[in-house]
């Protein structure tokens, strides 16, 4: 389909002339004699580009431009004027015009500007599409109650500039929460930068965050911008904030309070507009009591606290997560799409996932690579997942033995005793193997055997 161009000019001769020239270039052209008519035609026709005269009756071009950009911020507009000044050109560019061209029009120059504008429009559309696809690959997956509530909270908080503190165990997806907040924010077209506070040596973290001047320290052979410089207008994600030194915490606090900082070795104050999202797997209230985290910084970051639930608390999402990861890795590796058998999927759902979503993702990737068939069966799963399930299966009959116990302690002891006997028999009464299979220290197992009076002759 040919691109649509709207010509807006109060001079009929110019409208007629431009319409003919642009139609000869295979564009679909419509025209308007003044600003109000232009607004109505943009609402109805949604053109790809607008050629807009500045000097018009009733409503001039600058006001028309302002209203057009309010109506459609992504609309490309080229301004035209026979009385152009630098001040007018600058003002129209600040409002959102793509370019400015003076009358009498150079048709060759005008066509070049139009083609460049339309190429830029296509490029932006492609970038938006790629950004959307990239976000879909990283979007939080799951419709459990806790995840649905978290997604609702993200969309509520994202459009604001409030600082966010994300709590959660390792592997739960704290980075995805931070990216989602940025994606749904008004800063989505600005940078999103991540820095892992635990992965950078303390001597270098200030330079990473704030940059440094040439000669600030040994090896600083040139000026370097820090993450806060580079993220200006966007979002910076500080992962593992609980591992940041107290000295760096003080500088971070100043940025949150004053929106300004100095580079390492510098004296010039730099102002920035950056939204800070922090994450931690530590309990910062305990770190404050221990003197490892500043109380004033905590309250600055903890404006909106989020908690990402561990996978074991939302195992109803495992089916959806496995399908999501299977799709990603099968496509990436060029493999036929694989599926889990119902029994294999049941084992996956019954596993505790101490490594959370990250562990699940890694296992699915391994299964896609290592499973030759299109069906992933129980024997393809890691043994520790099946072993955990086997333990649950084996201890279920033991419930009958604890039904007549009057207290929780008595029931627990009876259960534990019978379970230990069961595993000892399974391992031919080899204490070392039994201890390893039930993940218990050998000395602790031996002590329990003795305290319960377990005899091999039993």
DRENZA-325628 format. One record per residue (C-alpha): residue number from 1; residue in three letters; z negated, x, y negated. Coordinates in nm, 2 decimals. Each point is the difference from the previous one (the first is absolute). Last residue first. Example, Ala and Ser with C-alpha at 12.3 -4.5 7.8 and 13.67 -1.06 7.14 Angstrom:
<romars>
ROMAR    i   aa      zz      xx      yy
ROMAR    2  SER   -0.71    1.37    0.11
ROMAR    1  ALA   -0.07   -0.14    0.34
</romars>
This chain:
<romars>
ROMAR    i   aa      zz      xx      yy
ROMAR  458  UNK   -6.28    1.35    5.52
ROMAR  457  UNK    0.01    0.33    0.20
ROMAR  456  UNK    0.12    0.19   -0.31
ROMAR  455  UNK   -0.33   -0.10   -0.17
ROMAR  454  UNK   -0.03   -0.14   -0.35
ROMAR  453  UNK   -0.36    0.00   -0.11
ROMAR  452  UNK    0.09   -0.14   -0.34
ROMAR  451  UNK   -0.17    0.28   -0.19
ROMAR  450  UNK    0.16    0.27    0.23
ROMAR  449  UNK    0.35   -0.14   -0.03
ROMAR  448  UNK   -0.05   -0.03   -0.38
ROMAR  447  UNK   -0.11    0.36   -0.03
ROMAR  446  UNK    0.29    0.12    0.21
ROMAR  445  UNK    0.24   -0.19   -0.23
ROMAR  444  UNK   -0.16    0.15   -0.31
ROMAR  443  UNK    0.03    0.35    0.14
ROMAR  442  UNK    0.36   -0.06    0.09
ROMAR  441  UNK    0.08   -0.12   -0.36
ROMAR  440  UNK    0.17   -0.34    0.00
ROMAR  439  UNK    0.37   -0.09   -0.03
ROMAR  438  UNK    0.00   -0.25    0.29
ROMAR  437  UNK    0.26    0.21    0.19
ROMAR  436  UNK   -0.14    0.33   -0.10
ROMAR  435  UNK   -0.35   -0.09    0.11
ROMAR  434  UNK    0.14   -0.13    0.33
ROMAR  433  UNK    0.19    0.32    0.06
ROMAR  432  UNK   -0.31    0.22   -0.07
ROMAR  431  UNK   -0.22   -0.23    0.22
ROMAR  430  UNK    0.22    0.01    0.31
ROMAR  429  UNK   -0.13   -0.30    0.19
ROMAR  428  UNK    0.34   -0.07    0.16
ROMAR  427  UNK    0.16   -0.06   -0.34
ROMAR  426  UNK    0.03   -0.38    0.05
ROMAR  425  UNK   -0.34   -0.01    0.16
ROMAR  424  UNK   -0.15    0.16   -0.31
ROMAR  423  UNK    0.19   -0.24   -0.22
ROMAR  422  UNK   -0.14   -0.31    0.18
ROMAR  421  UNK   -0.35    0.15    0.00
ROMAR  420  UNK    0.02    0.07   -0.37
ROMAR  419  UNK    0.11   -0.36   -0.06
ROMAR  418  UNK   -0.28   -0.14    0.21
ROMAR  417  UNK   -0.26    0.19   -0.20
ROMAR  416  UNK    0.15   -0.08   -0.33
ROMAR  415  UNK    0.01   -0.37    0.07
ROMAR  414  UNK   -0.36    0.00    0.12
ROMAR  413  UNK   -0.11    0.20   -0.30
ROMAR  412  UNK    0.18   -0.24   -0.24
ROMAR  411  UNK   -0.14   -0.31    0.17
ROMAR  410  UNK   -0.36    0.14   -0.02
ROMAR  409  UNK    0.05    0.09   -0.37
ROMAR  408  UNK    0.15   -0.33   -0.09
ROMAR  407  UNK   -0.30   -0.18    0.15
ROMAR  406  UNK   -0.05   -0.26    0.28
ROMAR  405  UNK    0.23    0.14    0.27
ROMAR  404  UNK    0.12   -0.27    0.24
ROMAR  403  UNK    0.37    0.02   -0.12
ROMAR  402  UNK    0.01    0.38    0.02
ROMAR  401  UNK    0.14    0.05    0.35
ROMAR  400  UNK    0.27   -0.27   -0.05
ROMAR  399  UNK    0.13    0.20   -0.30
ROMAR  398  UNK    0.09    0.28    0.24
ROMAR  397  UNK    0.32   -0.17    0.09
ROMAR  396  UNK    0.14    0.08   -0.35
ROMAR  395  UNK   -0.09    0.37    0.03
ROMAR  394  UNK    0.32    0.09    0.19
ROMAR  393  UNK    0.25   -0.18   -0.23
ROMAR  392  UNK   -0.16    0.15   -0.31
ROMAR  391  UNK    0.01    0.35    0.16
ROMAR  390  UNK    0.36   -0.05    0.10
ROMAR  389  UNK    0.09   -0.08   -0.36
ROMAR  388  UNK   -0.14    0.32   -0.12
ROMAR  387  UNK    0.18    0.18    0.28
ROMAR  386  UNK    0.33   -0.16   -0.09
ROMAR  385  UNK   -0.03    0.12   -0.36
ROMAR  384  UNK   -0.12    0.34    0.12
ROMAR  383  UNK    0.29    0.04    0.23
ROMAR  382  UNK    0.26   -0.01   -0.28
ROMAR  381  UNK    0.24   -0.29    0.07
ROMAR  380  UNK    0.32    0.04    0.20
ROMAR  379  UNK   -0.17   -0.12    0.32
ROMAR  378  UNK   -0.08   -0.33   -0.17
ROMAR  377  UNK    0.37   -0.08   -0.08
ROMAR  376  UNK    0.23    0.07   -0.29
ROMAR  375  UNK    0.33   -0.18    0.06
ROMAR  374  UNK    0.32    0.15   -0.14
ROMAR  373  UNK   -0.02    0.28    0.26
ROMAR  372  UNK   -0.02    0.37   -0.05
ROMAR  371  UNK   -0.35   -0.01   -0.16
ROMAR  370  UNK   -0.07    0.34   -0.17
ROMAR  369  UNK    0.15   -0.05   -0.34
ROMAR  368  UNK   -0.09   -0.36   -0.07
ROMAR  367  UNK   -0.34    0.05    0.17
ROMAR  366  UNK   -0.08    0.30   -0.23
ROMAR  365  UNK    0.09   -0.20   -0.31
ROMAR  364  UNK   -0.21   -0.29    0.12
ROMAR  363  UNK   -0.29    0.24    0.06
ROMAR  362  UNK    0.03    0.15   -0.35
ROMAR  361  UNK    0.01   -0.34   -0.16
ROMAR  360  UNK   -0.31   -0.12    0.19
ROMAR  359  UNK   -0.19    0.31   -0.10
ROMAR  358  UNK    0.09   -0.04   -0.37
ROMAR  357  UNK   -0.10   -0.37    0.02
ROMAR  356  UNK   -0.36    0.08    0.10
ROMAR  355  UNK   -0.09    0.35    0.14
ROMAR  354  UNK   -0.30   -0.15    0.19
ROMAR  353  UNK    0.25   -0.26    0.14
ROMAR  352  UNK   -0.25   -0.22    0.21
ROMAR  351  UNK    0.24   -0.08    0.28
ROMAR  350  UNK    0.02   -0.37    0.11
ROMAR  349  UNK    0.31   -0.08   -0.20
ROMAR  348  UNK    0.19    0.30    0.15
ROMAR  347  UNK   -0.10   -0.11    0.35
ROMAR  346  UNK    0.13   -0.35   -0.07
ROMAR  345  UNK    0.33    0.15   -0.12
ROMAR  344  UNK    0.03    0.19    0.33
ROMAR  343  UNK   -0.07   -0.32    0.19
ROMAR  342  UNK    0.25   -0.21   -0.20
ROMAR  341  UNK    0.27    0.27    0.05
ROMAR  340  UNK    0.08    0.20   -0.32
ROMAR  339  UNK    0.34   -0.01   -0.15
ROMAR  338  UNK    0.26    0.26   -0.08
ROMAR  337  UNK    0.30   -0.01   -0.24
ROMAR  336  UNK    0.28    0.23    0.12
ROMAR  335  UNK   -0.05    0.35   -0.14
ROMAR  334  UNK    0.16    0.16   -0.31
ROMAR  333  UNK   -0.32    0.20   -0.07
ROMAR  332  UNK   -0.05   -0.16   -0.35
ROMAR  331  UNK    0.10   -0.35    0.11
ROMAR  330  UNK   -0.23    0.01    0.31
ROMAR  329  UNK   -0.27    0.15   -0.22
ROMAR  328  UNK    0.00   -0.26   -0.27
ROMAR  327  UNK    0.05   -0.31    0.23
ROMAR  326  UNK   -0.27    0.12    0.24
ROMAR  325  UNK   -0.23    0.06   -0.30
ROMAR  324  UNK    0.04   -0.36   -0.12
ROMAR  323  UNK   -0.02   -0.15    0.35
ROMAR  322  UNK   -0.32    0.20    0.07
ROMAR  321  UNK   -0.15   -0.12   -0.33
ROMAR  320  UNK    0.08   -0.37    0.07
ROMAR  319  UNK   -0.16    0.02    0.34
ROMAR  318  UNK   -0.30    0.20   -0.14
ROMAR  317  UNK   -0.08   -0.25   -0.27
ROMAR  316  UNK   -0.24   -0.21    0.21
ROMAR  315  UNK   -0.19    0.33    0.04
ROMAR  314  UNK   -0.15   -0.05   -0.34
ROMAR  313  UNK   -0.35    0.15    0.02
ROMAR  312  UNK    0.11    0.28    0.23
ROMAR  311  UNK    0.27    0.09   -0.25
ROMAR  310  UNK   -0.25    0.10   -0.26
ROMAR  309  UNK   -0.02   -0.22   -0.31
ROMAR  308  UNK    0.12    0.13   -0.34
ROMAR  307  UNK   -0.27   -0.05   -0.26
ROMAR  306  UNK    0.10   -0.04   -0.36
ROMAR  305  UNK   -0.22    0.06   -0.31
ROMAR  304  UNK    0.12   -0.11   -0.35
ROMAR  303  UNK   -0.17    0.18   -0.28
ROMAR  302  UNK   -0.13    0.26    0.24
ROMAR  301  UNK    0.17    0.30   -0.16
ROMAR  300  UNK   -0.20   -0.01   -0.32
ROMAR  299  UNK   -0.32   -0.09    0.18
ROMAR  298  UNK    0.04    0.29    0.24
ROMAR  297  UNK    0.08    0.24   -0.29
ROMAR  296  UNK   -0.33   -0.09   -0.17
ROMAR  295  UNK   -0.19    0.06    0.33
ROMAR  294  UNK    0.14    0.34    0.05
ROMAR  293  UNK    0.05    0.10    0.37
ROMAR  292  UNK   -0.17    0.27    0.21
ROMAR  291  UNK   -0.35   -0.05   -0.12
ROMAR  290  UNK   -0.13   -0.13    0.34
ROMAR  289  UNK   -0.07   -0.34   -0.16
ROMAR  288  UNK    0.35    0.00   -0.14
ROMAR  287  UNK    0.15    0.08    0.34
ROMAR  286  UNK   -0.20   -0.29    0.16
ROMAR  285  UNK    0.15   -0.24   -0.26
ROMAR  284  UNK    0.34    0.17    0.07
ROMAR  283  UNK    0.01   -0.11    0.36
ROMAR  282  UNK    0.28    0.22    0.12
ROMAR  281  UNK    0.34   -0.10    0.12
ROMAR  280  UNK    0.13    0.02   -0.35
ROMAR  279  UNK    0.28   -0.13   -0.23
ROMAR  278  UNK    0.08    0.02   -0.37
ROMAR  277  UNK    0.25   -0.19   -0.21
ROMAR  276  UNK    0.04    0.13   -0.36
ROMAR  275  UNK    0.24   -0.16   -0.24
ROMAR  274  UNK    0.16    0.25   -0.23
ROMAR  273  UNK    0.07   -0.01   -0.37
ROMAR  272  UNK   -0.02    0.36   -0.12
ROMAR  271  UNK   -0.12    0.19   -0.31
ROMAR  270  UNK    0.01    0.38    0.01
ROMAR  269  UNK   -0.25    0.21   -0.20
ROMAR  268  UNK    0.12    0.35   -0.08
ROMAR  267  UNK   -0.25    0.27    0.09
ROMAR  266  UNK    0.14    0.14    0.32
ROMAR  265  UNK   -0.13    0.22    0.28
ROMAR  264  UNK    0.01   -0.29    0.25
ROMAR  263  UNK    0.18   -0.28   -0.17
ROMAR  262  UNK   -0.19   -0.22   -0.25
ROMAR  261  UNK   -0.08   -0.37    0.05
ROMAR  260  UNK    0.05   -0.34   -0.15
ROMAR  259  UNK   -0.03   -0.37    0.09
ROMAR  258  UNK   -0.35   -0.02   -0.16
ROMAR  257  UNK   -0.22   -0.16    0.26
ROMAR  256  UNK    0.20    0.04    0.32
ROMAR  255  UNK    0.13    0.34   -0.10
ROMAR  254  UNK   -0.36    0.11   -0.09
ROMAR  253  UNK   -0.13   -0.11    0.34
ROMAR  252  UNK    0.27    0.21    0.17
ROMAR  251  UNK   -0.12    0.30   -0.19
ROMAR  250  UNK   -0.36   -0.06    0.12
ROMAR  249  UNK    0.12   -0.06    0.36
ROMAR  248  UNK    0.17    0.34   -0.01
ROMAR  247  UNK   -0.33    0.17   -0.06
ROMAR  246  UNK   -0.18   -0.21    0.26
ROMAR  245  UNK    0.25    0.10    0.26
ROMAR  244  UNK    0.23   -0.26    0.16
ROMAR  243  UNK   -0.07   -0.08    0.37
ROMAR  242  UNK   -0.10   -0.36   -0.07
ROMAR  241  UNK    0.34   -0.06   -0.16
ROMAR  240  UNK    0.15    0.01    0.35
ROMAR  239  UNK    0.34   -0.12   -0.14
ROMAR  238  UNK    0.06    0.00   -0.37
ROMAR  237  UNK    0.30   -0.22   -0.07
ROMAR  236  UNK    0.16    0.03   -0.34
ROMAR  235  UNK    0.19   -0.29   -0.15
ROMAR  234  UNK    0.27   -0.02   -0.27
ROMAR  233  UNK    0.05    0.04   -0.37
ROMAR  232  UNK   -0.07    0.37    0.02
ROMAR  231  UNK    0.00    0.10    0.37
ROMAR  230  UNK    0.15    0.35   -0.07
ROMAR  229  UNK   -0.26    0.09   -0.25
ROMAR  228  UNK   -0.28   -0.13    0.22
ROMAR  227  UNK    0.14    0.19    0.29
ROMAR  226  UNK   -0.01    0.33   -0.18
ROMAR  225  UNK    0.27    0.17   -0.21
ROMAR  224  UNK    0.04    0.37    0.05
ROMAR  223  UNK    0.04    0.27   -0.26
ROMAR  222  UNK    0.13    0.33    0.14
ROMAR  221  UNK   -0.13    0.31    0.18
ROMAR  220  UNK   -0.33   -0.15    0.10
ROMAR  219  UNK   -0.05    0.25    0.29
ROMAR  218  UNK   -0.33    0.13   -0.12
ROMAR  217  UNK   -0.15   -0.26   -0.23
ROMAR  216  UNK    0.08   -0.19   -0.33
ROMAR  215  UNK    0.29    0.24   -0.06
ROMAR  214  UNK    0.25   -0.27   -0.07
ROMAR  213  UNK   -0.18   -0.33   -0.05
ROMAR  212  UNK   -0.12   -0.22    0.28
ROMAR  211  UNK    0.04   -0.35    0.15
ROMAR  210  UNK   -0.25   -0.28   -0.02
ROMAR  209  UNK   -0.02   -0.13    0.36
ROMAR  208  UNK    0.15    0.29    0.20
ROMAR  207  UNK   -0.15    0.26   -0.23
ROMAR  206  UNK   -0.34   -0.17    0.03
ROMAR  205  UNK    0.04   -0.01    0.38
ROMAR  204  UNK    0.08    0.37    0.04
ROMAR  203  UNK   -0.35    0.17    0.02
ROMAR  202  UNK   -0.13   -0.29    0.20
ROMAR  201  UNK    0.25    0.05    0.27
ROMAR  200  UNK    0.24   -0.29    0.05
ROMAR  199  UNK   -0.01   -0.21    0.32
ROMAR  198  UNK   -0.32   -0.20   -0.08
ROMAR  197  UNK    0.12   -0.13   -0.34
ROMAR  196  UNK    0.32   -0.14    0.15
ROMAR  195  UNK    0.24   -0.06   -0.29
ROMAR  194  UNK    0.24   -0.29   -0.03
ROMAR  193  UNK    0.25   -0.07   -0.27
ROMAR  192  UNK    0.16   -0.34   -0.08
ROMAR  191  UNK    0.24    0.05   -0.29
ROMAR  190  UNK    0.13   -0.29   -0.22
ROMAR  189  UNK    0.22   -0.29    0.11
ROMAR  188  UNK   -0.30   -0.18    0.16
ROMAR  187  UNK   -0.22    0.03   -0.31
ROMAR  186  UNK   -0.02   -0.37   -0.06
ROMAR  185  UNK   -0.19   -0.02    0.33
ROMAR  184  UNK    0.12   -0.14    0.34
ROMAR  183  UNK    0.13    0.33    0.12
ROMAR  182  UNK   -0.30    0.20   -0.14
ROMAR  181  UNK   -0.26   -0.23    0.18
ROMAR  180  UNK    0.21    0.02    0.32
ROMAR  179  UNK    0.01    0.38   -0.02
ROMAR  178  UNK   -0.38    0.02   -0.03
ROMAR  177  UNK   -0.04   -0.24    0.30
ROMAR  176  UNK    0.25    0.20    0.20
ROMAR  175  UNK   -0.21    0.32   -0.08
ROMAR  174  UNK   -0.31   -0.17    0.13
ROMAR  173  UNK    0.17   -0.07    0.33
ROMAR  172  UNK   -0.28   -0.02    0.26
ROMAR  171  UNK    0.06    0.36    0.12
ROMAR  170  UNK   -0.33    0.14   -0.11
ROMAR  169  UNK   -0.27   -0.26   -0.06
ROMAR  168  UNK    0.01   -0.22   -0.31
ROMAR  167  UNK   -0.09   -0.03   -0.37
ROMAR  166  UNK    0.26   -0.04   -0.28
ROMAR  165  UNK   -0.12    0.05   -0.35
ROMAR  164  UNK    0.22   -0.17   -0.27
ROMAR  163  UNK    0.03    0.07   -0.37
ROMAR  162  UNK    0.11   -0.30   -0.20
ROMAR  161  UNK    0.34    0.00   -0.17
ROMAR  160  UNK    0.09   -0.36    0.10
ROMAR  159  UNK    0.31   -0.12    0.18
ROMAR  158  UNK   -0.14    0.13    0.34
ROMAR  157  UNK   -0.33   -0.18    0.00
ROMAR  156  UNK    0.11   -0.35    0.12
ROMAR  155  UNK    0.28    0.13    0.22
ROMAR  154  UNK   -0.25    0.24    0.16
ROMAR  153  UNK   -0.26   -0.26    0.05
ROMAR  152  UNK    0.24   -0.23    0.18
ROMAR  151  UNK    0.11    0.28    0.23
ROMAR  150  UNK   -0.37    0.08    0.08
ROMAR  149  UNK   -0.07   -0.37    0.09
ROMAR  148  UNK    0.30   -0.01    0.23
ROMAR  147  UNK   -0.12    0.33    0.16
ROMAR  146  UNK   -0.35   -0.14    0.07
ROMAR  145  UNK    0.13   -0.33    0.13
ROMAR  144  UNK    0.25    0.16    0.23
ROMAR  143  UNK    0.37    0.00   -0.11
ROMAR  142  UNK    0.08    0.36    0.06
ROMAR  141  UNK    0.23    0.27   -0.13
ROMAR  140  UNK   -0.06    0.19   -0.32
ROMAR  139  UNK    0.33    0.11   -0.15
ROMAR  138  UNK    0.11    0.35    0.07
ROMAR  137  UNK    0.35   -0.07    0.15
ROMAR  136  UNK    0.03   -0.30   -0.24
ROMAR  135  UNK   -0.07    0.23   -0.29
ROMAR  134  UNK    0.28    0.23    0.09
ROMAR  133  UNK    0.24   -0.30    0.03
ROMAR  132  UNK   -0.11   -0.13   -0.34
ROMAR  131  UNK    0.04    0.34   -0.16
ROMAR  130  UNK    0.35    0.03    0.16
ROMAR  129  UNK    0.09   -0.34   -0.15
ROMAR  128  UNK   -0.14    0.09   -0.34
ROMAR  127  UNK    0.19    0.33    0.01
ROMAR  126  UNK    0.32   -0.18    0.10
ROMAR  125  UNK   -0.04   -0.25   -0.29
ROMAR  124  UNK   -0.07    0.28   -0.24
ROMAR  123  UNK    0.32    0.18    0.11
ROMAR  122  UNK    0.20   -0.32   -0.03
ROMAR  121  UNK   -0.12   -0.05   -0.36
ROMAR  120  UNK    0.06    0.37   -0.08
ROMAR  119  UNK    0.36   -0.04    0.12
ROMAR  118  UNK    0.03   -0.31   -0.22
ROMAR  117  UNK   -0.13    0.19   -0.30
ROMAR  116  UNK    0.24    0.29    0.06
ROMAR  115  UNK    0.29   -0.23    0.04
ROMAR  114  UNK   -0.09   -0.18   -0.33
ROMAR  113  UNK   -0.05    0.33   -0.19
ROMAR  112  UNK    0.34    0.13    0.12
ROMAR  111  UNK    0.17   -0.32   -0.09
ROMAR  110  UNK   -0.15    0.01   -0.35
ROMAR  109  UNK    0.11    0.36   -0.05
ROMAR  108  UNK    0.36   -0.09    0.09
ROMAR  107  UNK   -0.01   -0.31   -0.22
ROMAR  106  UNK   -0.13    0.19   -0.30
ROMAR  105  UNK   -0.16   -0.29   -0.19
ROMAR  104  UNK    0.03   -0.03   -0.37
ROMAR  103  UNK   -0.29   -0.03    0.02
ROMAR  102  UNK   -0.29    0.21    0.13
ROMAR  101  UNK   -0.14    0.03    0.35
ROMAR  100  UNK   -0.36   -0.02    0.12
ROMAR   99  UNK   -0.13    0.05    0.36
ROMAR   98  UNK   -0.22   -0.15    0.27
ROMAR   97  UNK   -0.19   -0.23   -0.24
ROMAR   96  UNK   -0.37   -0.04    0.09
ROMAR   95  UNK   -0.20   -0.07   -0.32
ROMAR   94  UNK   -0.04    0.37   -0.06
ROMAR   93  UNK    0.37    0.05    0.03
ROMAR   92  UNK    0.06   -0.28   -0.26
ROMAR   91  UNK   -0.25    0.17   -0.24
ROMAR   90  UNK    0.16    0.34    0.04
ROMAR   89  UNK    0.35   -0.13   -0.07
ROMAR   88  UNK   -0.12   -0.19   -0.30
ROMAR   87  UNK   -0.18    0.30   -0.14
ROMAR   86  UNK    0.31    0.22    0.06
ROMAR   85  UNK    0.21   -0.24   -0.20
ROMAR   84  UNK    0.27   -0.24    0.11
ROMAR   83  UNK    0.20   -0.20   -0.25
ROMAR   82  UNK    0.29   -0.11    0.22
ROMAR   81  UNK   -0.24   -0.06    0.29
ROMAR   80  UNK    0.02   -0.04    0.38
ROMAR   79  UNK   -0.30    0.01    0.24
ROMAR   78  UNK    0.04    0.05    0.38
ROMAR   77  UNK   -0.23   -0.21    0.22
ROMAR   76  UNK   -0.09    0.05    0.36
ROMAR   75  UNK   -0.24   -0.28    0.13
ROMAR   74  UNK   -0.30    0.14    0.20
ROMAR   73  UNK   -0.26   -0.15   -0.23
ROMAR   72  UNK    0.15   -0.36    0.05
ROMAR   71  UNK   -0.14   -0.27   -0.23
ROMAR   70  UNK   -0.21    0.23   -0.21
ROMAR   69  UNK    0.29    0.25   -0.01
ROMAR   68  UNK    0.23   -0.28   -0.13
ROMAR   67  UNK   -0.25   -0.11   -0.26
ROMAR   66  UNK   -0.03    0.35   -0.14
ROMAR   65  UNK    0.37    0.04    0.00
ROMAR   64  UNK    0.05   -0.32   -0.19
ROMAR   63  UNK   -0.25    0.11   -0.25
ROMAR   62  UNK    0.19    0.33   -0.04
ROMAR   61  UNK    0.34   -0.17   -0.01
ROMAR   60  UNK   -0.08   -0.23   -0.29
ROMAR   59  UNK   -0.10   -0.37    0.03
ROMAR   58  UNK    0.14   -0.26   -0.23
ROMAR   57  UNK    0.31    0.21   -0.10
ROMAR   56  UNK    0.11    0.32    0.18
ROMAR   55  UNK   -0.03    0.37   -0.08
ROMAR   54  UNK   -0.10    0.19    0.31
ROMAR   53  UNK    0.29   -0.08    0.23
ROMAR   52  UNK   -0.08   -0.02    0.38
ROMAR   51  UNK    0.21    0.11    0.29
ROMAR   50  UNK   -0.20   -0.14    0.30
ROMAR   49  UNK    0.02    0.13    0.36
ROMAR   48  UNK   -0.04   -0.13    0.36
ROMAR   47  UNK    0.01   -0.36   -0.12
ROMAR   46  UNK   -0.25   -0.26    0.12
ROMAR   45  UNK    0.23   -0.31   -0.06
ROMAR   44  UNK   -0.24   -0.29   -0.10
ROMAR   43  UNK   -0.30    0.18   -0.16
ROMAR   42  UNK    0.23    0.27   -0.15
ROMAR   41  UNK    0.22   -0.28   -0.14
ROMAR   40  UNK   -0.30   -0.17   -0.17
ROMAR   39  UNK   -0.12    0.32   -0.15
ROMAR   38  UNK    0.35    0.09   -0.13
ROMAR   37  UNK    0.03   -0.35   -0.16
ROMAR   36  UNK   -0.32    0.06   -0.19
ROMAR   35  UNK    0.11    0.35   -0.11
ROMAR   34  UNK    0.35   -0.08   -0.15
ROMAR   33  UNK    0.37   -0.04    0.08
ROMAR   32  UNK   -0.02    0.02    0.37
ROMAR   31  UNK    0.25    0.14    0.25
ROMAR   30  UNK    0.09    0.01    0.37
ROMAR   29  UNK    0.16    0.27    0.20
ROMAR   28  UNK    0.07    0.07    0.37
ROMAR   27  UNK    0.10    0.37    0.02
ROMAR   26  UNK    0.33    0.12    0.15
ROMAR   25  UNK    0.08    0.26   -0.27
ROMAR   24  UNK    0.26   -0.23   -0.15
ROMAR   23  UNK   -0.28   -0.25   -0.02
ROMAR   22  UNK   -0.19    0.25   -0.22
ROMAR   21  UNK    0.29    0.04   -0.24
ROMAR   20  UNK    0.06   -0.37   -0.04
ROMAR   19  UNK   -0.36   -0.09   -0.05
ROMAR   18  UNK   -0.05    0.29   -0.24
ROMAR   17  UNK    0.29   -0.13   -0.22
ROMAR   16  UNK   -0.11   -0.36    0.01
ROMAR   15  UNK   -0.36    0.08   -0.08
ROMAR   14  UNK    0.10    0.24   -0.28
ROMAR   13  UNK    0.24   -0.26   -0.16
ROMAR   12  UNK   -0.27   -0.27    0.02
ROMAR   11  UNK   -0.25    0.20   -0.21
ROMAR   10  UNK   -0.35   -0.12    0.07
ROMAR    9  UNK   -0.04    0.23    0.30
ROMAR    8  UNK   -0.15   -0.02    0.34
ROMAR    7  UNK    0.22    0.11    0.29
ROMAR    6  UNK   -0.14   -0.08    0.35
ROMAR    5  UNK    0.11    0.21    0.29
ROMAR    4  UNK    0.02   -0.10    0.36
ROMAR    3  UNK    0.08    0.26    0.27
ROMAR    2  UNK    0.28   -0.09    0.23
ROMAR    1  UNK   -0.09   -0.13    0.35
</romars>
